[in-house]
């Protein structure tokens, strides 16, 4: 299971990097989303999850789930949503101003002043 988890995180990071190297700005939004998912999985997996264990100790000495990674992932989800929303608005405004979302078209266009 750990190997599968590590492969999933690696694939998510790889696909995100591939999308970041693309030309389309919409692909960059998807890359940010995938990077957020991969980073959240890394943090969540570092908490050494124990299935069915309570998040707090009751004094019986049983195994417990660490609540800190869960809280960090929850915070990262909110921050990631804000970042993706802000980036989407910026790209929408750029598309509205230039008429394209391709970076090559933006570089070839002469300045209109």
MODELLER restraints for C-alpha pairs under 7 A, 6 or more apart:
rsr = mdl.restraints
at = mdl.atoms
rsr.add(forms.Gaussian(group=physical.xy_distance, feature=features.Distance(at['CA:9:A'], at['CA:38:A']), mean=5.32, stdev=0.5))
rsr.add(forms.Gaussian(group=physical.xy_distance, feature=features.Distance(at['CA:9:A'], at['CA:41:A']), mean=6.82, stdev=0.5))
rsr.add(forms.Gaussian(group=physical.xy_distance, feature=features.Distance(at['CA:12:A'], at['CA:34:A']), mean=6.05, stdev=0.5))
rsr.add(forms.Gaussian(group=physical.xy_distance, feature=features.Distance(at['CA:12:A'], at['CA:35:A']), mean=6.97, stdev=0.5))
rsr.add(forms.Gaussian(group=physical.xy_distance, feature=features.Distance(at['CA:12:A'], at['CA:38:A']), mean=5.71, stdev=0.5))
rsr.add(forms.Gaussian(group=physical.xy_distance, feature=features.Distance(at['CA:13:A'], at['CA:35:A']), mean=6.03, stdev=0.5))
rsr.add(forms.Gaussian(group=physical.xy_distance, feature=features.Distance(at['CA:13:A'], at['CA:38:A']), mean=6.14, stdev=0.5))
rsr.add(forms.Gaussian(group=physical.xy_distance, feature=features.Distance(at['CA:16:A'], at['CA:31:A']), mean=4.32, stdev=0.5))
rsr.add(forms.Gaussian(group=physical.xy_distance, feature=features.Distance(at['CA:16:A'], at['CA:34:A']), mean=5.61, stdev=0.5))
rsr.add(forms.Gaussian(group=physical.xy_distance, feature=features.Distance(at['CA:16:A'], at['CA:35:A']), mean=5.86, stdev=0.5))
rsr.add(forms.Gaussian(group=physical.xy_distance, feature=features.Distance(at['CA:17:A'], at['CA:31:A']), mean=6.91, stdev=0.5))
rsr.add(forms.Gaussian(group=physical.xy_distance, feature=features.Distance(at['CA:19:A'], at['CA:27:A']), mean=5.57, stdev=0.5))
rsr.add(forms.Gaussian(group=physical.xy_distance, feature=features.Distance(at['CA:19:A'], at['CA:28:A']), mean=6.09, stdev=0.5))
rsr.add(forms.Gaussian(group=physical.xy_distance, feature=features.Distance(at['CA:19:A'], at['CA:31:A']), mean=5.44, stdev=0.5))
rsr.add(forms.Gaussian(group=physical.xy_distance, feature=features.Distance(at['CA:20:A'], at['CA:27:A']), mean=6.92, stdev=0.5))
rsr.add(forms.Gaussian(group=physical.xy_distance, feature=features.Distance(at['CA:20:A'], at['CA:28:A']), mean=5.26, stdev=0.5))
rsr.add(forms.Gaussian(group=physical.xy_distance, feature=features.Distance(at['CA:20:A'], at['CA:31:A']), mean=5.83, stdev=0.5))
rsr.add(forms.Gaussian(group=physical.xy_distance, feature=features.Distance(at['CA:23:A'], at['CA:102:A']), mean=5.57, stdev=0.5))
rsr.add(forms.Gaussian(group=physical.xy_distance, feature=features.Distance(at['CA:23:A'], at['CA:103:A']), mean=5.35, stdev=0.5))
rsr.add(forms.Gaussian(group=physical.xy_distance, feature=features.Distance(at['CA:23:A'], at['CA:104:A']), mean=6.83, stdev=0.5))
rsr.add(forms.Gaussian(group=physical.xy_distance, feature=features.Distance(at['CA:24:A'], at['CA:101:A']), mean=5.73, stdev=0.5))
rsr.add(forms.Gaussian(group=physical.xy_distance, feature=features.Distance(at['CA:24:A'], at['CA:102:A']), mean=4.69, stdev=0.5))
rsr.add(forms.Gaussian(group=physical.xy_distance, feature=features.Distance(at['CA:24:A'], at['CA:103:A']), mean=6.33, stdev=0.5))
rsr.add(forms.Gaussian(group=physical.xy_distance, feature=features.Distance(at['CA:25:A'], at['CA:91:A']), mean=6.81, stdev=0.5))
rsr.add(forms.Gaussian(group=physical.xy_distance, feature=features.Distance(at['CA:25:A'], at['CA:101:A']), mean=5.48, stdev=0.5))
rsr.add(forms.Gaussian(group=physical.xy_distance, feature=features.Distance(at['CA:25:A'], at['CA:102:A']), mean=6.41, stdev=0.5))
rsr.add(forms.Gaussian(group=physical.xy_distance, feature=features.Distance(at['CA:29:A'], at['CA:84:A']), mean=6.48, stdev=0.5))
rsr.add(forms.Gaussian(group=physical.xy_distance, feature=features.Distance(at['CA:29:A'], at['CA:87:A']), mean=6.96, stdev=0.5))
rsr.add(forms.Gaussian(group=physical.xy_distance, feature=features.Distance(at['CA:29:A'], at['CA:88:A']), mean=6.80, stdev=0.5))
rsr.add(forms.Gaussian(group=physical.xy_distance, feature=features.Distance(at['CA:32:A'], at['CA:84:A']), mean=6.81, stdev=0.5))
rsr.add(forms.Gaussian(group=physical.xy_distance, feature=features.Distance(at['CA:33:A'], at['CA:84:A']), mean=6.94, stdev=0.5))
rsr.add(forms.Gaussian(group=physical.xy_distance, feature=features.Distance(at['CA:36:A'], at['CA:80:A']), mean=6.23, stdev=0.5))
rsr.add(forms.Gaussian(group=physical.xy_distance, feature=features.Distance(at['CA:40:A'], at['CA:73:A']), mean=5.51, stdev=0.5))
rsr.add(forms.Gaussian(group=physical.xy_distance, feature=features.Distance(at['CA:43:A'], at['CA:69:A']), mean=5.97, stdev=0.5))
rsr.add(forms.Gaussian(group=physical.xy_distance, feature=features.Distance(at['CA:43:A'], at['CA:73:A']), mean=6.75, stdev=0.5))
rsr.add(forms.Gaussian(group=physical.xy_distance, feature=features.Distance(at['CA:44:A'], at['CA:69:A']), mean=5.40, stdev=0.5))
rsr.add(forms.Gaussian(group=physical.xy_distance, feature=features.Distance(at['CA:44:A'], at['CA:70:A']), mean=6.28, stdev=0.5))
rsr.add(forms.Gaussian(group=physical.xy_distance, feature=features.Distance(at['CA:44:A'], at['CA:73:A']), mean=6.51, stdev=0.5))
rsr.add(forms.Gaussian(group=physical.xy_distance, feature=features.Distance(at['CA:47:A'], at['CA:66:A']), mean=5.77, stdev=0.5))
rsr.add(forms.Gaussian(group=physical.xy_distance, feature=features.Distance(at['CA:47:A'], at['CA:69:A']), mean=5.55, stdev=0.5))
rsr.add(forms.Gaussian(group=physical.xy_distance, feature=features.Distance(at['CA:49:A'], at['CA:65:A']), mean=5.71, stdev=0.5))
rsr.add(forms.Gaussian(group=physical.xy_distance, feature=features.Distance(at['CA:50:A'], at['CA:64:A']), mean=6.72, stdev=0.5))
rsr.add(forms.Gaussian(group=physical.xy_distance, feature=features.Distance(at['CA:50:A'], at['CA:65:A']), mean=5.64, stdev=0.5))
rsr.add(forms.Gaussian(group=physical.xy_distance, feature=features.Distance(at['CA:53:A'], at['CA:63:A']), mean=6.19, stdev=0.5))
rsr.add(forms.Gaussian(group=physical.xy_distance, feature=features.Distance(at['CA:53:A'], at['CA:64:A']), mean=5.08, stdev=0.5))
rsr.add(forms.Gaussian(group=physical.xy_distance, feature=features.Distance(at['CA:53:A'], at['CA:65:A']), mean=5.74, stdev=0.5))
rsr.add(forms.Gaussian(group=physical.xy_distance, feature=features.Distance(at['CA:54:A'], at['CA:64:A']), mean=5.45, stdev=0.5))
rsr.add(forms.Gaussian(group=physical.xy_distance, feature=features.Distance(at['CA:54:A'], at['CA:65:A']), mean=5.99, stdev=0.5))
rsr.add(forms.Gaussian(group=physical.xy_distance, feature=features.Distance(at['CA:55:A'], at['CA:64:A']), mean=5.59, stdev=0.5))
rsr.add(forms.Gaussian(group=physical.xy_distance, feature=features.Distance(at['CA:55:A'], at['CA:65:A']), mean=4.67, stdev=0.5))
rsr.add(forms.Gaussian(group=physical.xy_distance, feature=features.Distance(at['CA:55:A'], at['CA:66:A']), mean=6.10, stdev=0.5))
rsr.add(forms.Gaussian(group=physical.xy_distance, feature=features.Distance(at['CA:55:A'], at['CA:67:A']), mean=5.83, stdev=0.5))
rsr.add(forms.Gaussian(group=physical.xy_distance, feature=features.Distance(at['CA:56:A'], at['CA:64:A']), mean=6.27, stdev=0.5))
rsr.add(forms.Gaussian(group=physical.xy_distance, feature=features.Distance(at['CA:57:A'], at['CA:64:A']), mean=6.33, stdev=0.5))
rsr.add(forms.Gaussian(group=physical.xy_distance, feature=features.Distance(at['CA:95:A'], at['CA:101:A']), mean=5.64, stdev=0.5))
